[in-house]
Amino acid sequence: MMQDKLDELHMDVLKELGNIGAGNATTALSQMLNRSIMMRVPEVKVVELKDVSAILGGEENMVAGILVKISGDINGIMMYVLEYESVRIMLNILLNKNITSEDELCEMDLSALKEIGNILTGSYLTALSKLTNLTMIQSIPKLAFDMAGAILSVPAILFGKTGDSVLFIKTDFNEGDCDVVGYYILIPELQSFDKIMKSLGVV
């Protein structure tokens, strides 16, 4: 398991990667929304995939999940997950709407949400690529709006090529009185995780 190999130095590096990546995403989000976005210090930890649903509010909690596959020097999966309330706030700001229920989401809303996820995952991976000097190519994002348990079944199915642990980063973006809470879930192949650490001088 990934966490079996981690010591305090590894966690410090992962937290710094989380801070820089999330900071890059904050800048991208500010530009996209044309608003001044603030970010609280991200929470970074390594958890088992089976425990993520509980962190997201339970298997039946409605969330939006944007998934991209990572290839190049690093192989793996990244998801960006938003709880429904954060989806509603972000779309209302971006599209100048007043969405109150997930039943109101139309095709344009889902397309905008996919683009938000694409920008946020892309900006995070760009920061990680620059820090490590490793090539990371992301696939076209796939979007699902469903219960957390169903959303997380996708990376679980793909887990044959990865470890059983994930890098979990909770981000809290703030715009005025609005808080948008999102979660990065990075699942690198075990060899890719080692490659990231070595590129940063951590063996």
PyMOL commands that set and color helices and strands:
alter all, ss='L'
color gray80, all
select helices_A, chain A and resi 2-5+8-33+49-55+84-95+102-104+107-132+148-161+190-199
alter helices_A, ss='H'
color red, helices_A
select strands_A, chain A and resi 38-39+43-48+62-72+76-83+136-138+142-147+165-175+178-188
alter strands_A, ss='S'
color yellow, strands_A
deselect
rebuild
show_as cartoon
